[in-house]
Structures are given as structure tokens and as C-alpha cells.
Amino acid sequence: MSAVIEHLPTGAIRCTFPYSKPLIDAIKSAVPAGYRQYDPDDHSWTIERPYVGSVVRLMFAFHPGAEECDAGFTQASDDPWKILHLRPTAPPELVIAAHRCLAKLNHPDAGGNTTTMQSINAAVDAIREAS
């Protein structure tokens, strides 16, 4: 099993890694119980904001070759409405609001992922051009 950091659409991350008591202790020390959850079925930790950046740094400190990916955007979608989690009947004001919310959650400066942010921006651009 290799170390994987999945960026979720909510802004949280899911970390999967080979058993490492020092890393688990470091995560428990850095993240309060209400912001972390262990899933015994898939042996992963879900870390909520605002502790995402801290845990990403810990993951790379313990597993320098960790792989990062976007769980919510792993499949390329040609439908900008799906990327923004909206229906095609959504008014322009809702498109702007959805963009702002997703940008706050997924911006790289806030612990998000560049690829995800680019997908969100491209979706908004596509909707604006079609209008």
C-alpha cells in the first residue's frame, strides 16, 4: 500500500497509508478529534478543514513519495454543471455563488488542489460563454 492523499470536494482530505504508529500519533496530536475520523473499512483517515494543510505536510514528511489526487474530480467531466454541482436551470447568481463556495474550499492557498481549482474555473467560464 502506498501513501495517498485524496482531496475531497468538501475541502477535506482522505489519507491512506501503510500502518505507521508515529504518523498516526502525529495526526492525533495535530488534529482535534472532531476534525478527524478513521474509517476501519478502507483504513483511511478523513481530515476536515482547517487542519488539511498540517496533515498534508505530515504525510509528506513521513511518506515523501505520497501521491495526491482529487477524489471529487478524478473523472474528467465535460459537463460544467456537474463540476459545480448545479442543474442547468440554475440562475447566474447561483452559478456565481457556487463558484465562490467551491473556490473557498478548493483554492490552493487554502489547502486545496490546483487541478480541482482549474476544473472549477473552467466550468464557470464554459457556462458564462454559453449564456
C-alpha positions in Angstrom: 0.0 0.0 0.0 1.3 3.4 -0.9 0.5 6.7 0.7 -2.3 8.6 -1.0 -3.8 12.0 -0.2 -7.2 12.5 -1.8 -8.6 16.0 -1.9 -12.4 15.8 -1.5 -14.8 18.3 -3.0 -15.7 19.5 0.5 -12.2 20.7 1.1 -11.4 17.8 3.4 -8.8 15.2 2.6 -8.7 11.4 2.9 -5.4 9.9 3.7 -4.5 6.3 3.2 -1.0 5.0 4.1 0.8 1.9 5.4 0.4 1.4 9.2 2.7 3.9 10.9 2.2 4.5 14.7 4.4 7.6 14.6 2.3 9.1 11.8 -0.9 8.2 13.5 0.3 9.7 16.8 1.3 12.9 14.9 -2.1 13.2 13.2 -3.9 12.7 16.6 -1.6 15.3 18.1 -2.1 17.9 15.4 -5.8 17.4 14.7 -8.6 17.6 17.4 -10.9 14.6 17.5 -13.8 16.5 16.0 -11.8 17.2 12.8 -10.5 13.7 12.1 -12.2 10.4 11.5 -10.7 6.9 10.9 -12.5 4.5 8.6 -11.6 0.9 9.5 -13.2 -0.5 6.3 -10.8 1.2 3.9 -8.1 2.0 6.5 -8.2 5.8 5.8 -8.3 9.0 7.8 -10.5 11.9 6.8 -9.3 15.2 7.9 -11.5 18.3 7.9 -10.6 21.9 7.4 -8.7 23.8 8.8 -6.2 21.0 9.6 -5.8 19.8 6.0 -2.5 21.7 5.4 -1.0 20.4 8.6 -1.8 16.8 7.7 -0.6 17.1 4.1 2.8 18.3 5.5 2.9 15.4 7.9 2.1 12.9 5.2 4.9 14.2 3.0 7.3 14.3 6.0 6.6 10.6 6.7 6.0 9.5 3.1 7.9 11.8 0.7 6.6 9.8 -2.3 2.9 10.2 -1.3 0.5 10.6 -4.2 -2.0 13.5 -4.3 -5.3 13.2 -6.2 -8.7 14.8 -6.4 -11.4 12.4 -5.2 -14.3 14.5 -6.5 -12.7 15.2 -9.8 -10.9 12.0 -10.8 -13.1 11.5 -13.8 -12.8 14.2 -16.4 -16.3 15.7 -16.8 -17.3 17.6 -19.9 -20.4 18.9 -18.1 -19.6 22.1 -16.2 -22.9 21.9 -14.4 -21.8 18.6 -12.7 -18.5 20.1 -11.7 -20.3 23.0 -10.0 -22.9 20.6 -8.5 -25.7 22.6 -10.2 -28.6 22.0 -12.5 -28.6 23.6 -16.0 -31.6 25.7 -14.9 -29.6 27.4 -12.2 -29.7 31.2 -12.4 -26.5 33.2 -13.0 -26.5 34.4 -9.3 -26.4 30.7 -8.1 -23.5 29.9 -10.6 -21.5 32.8 -9.1 -22.4 31.7 -5.5 -21.4 28.1 -6.3 -18.1 29.2 -7.8 -17.3 31.3 -4.7 -18.1 28.5 -2.3 -16.1 25.9 -4.2 -13.2 28.3 -4.7 -13.1 28.9 -0.9 -12.9 25.2 -0.3 -10.5 24.2 -3.1 -8.2 27.1 -3.6 -4.5 26.0 -3.4 -3.7 28.9 -1.0 -6.3 27.5 1.4 -5.1 23.9 1.3 -6.9 22.8 -1.9 -5.6 21.4 -5.1 -4.6 23.3 -8.3 -6.2 20.8 -10.6 -9.5 21.0 -8.8 -9.5 24.8 -8.9 -8.7 24.8 -12.6 -11.7 22.5 -13.2 -14.0 24.8 -11.3 -12.8 27.9 -13.1 -13.1 26.2 -16.5 -16.7 25.1 -15.6 -17.7 28.7 -14.8 -16.0 30.0 -17.9 -17.9 27.5 -20.0 -21.2 28.4 -18.5 -20.6 32.1 -19.0 -19.6 31.6 -22.6 -22.8 29.5 -23.3 -25.0 32.2 -21.8 
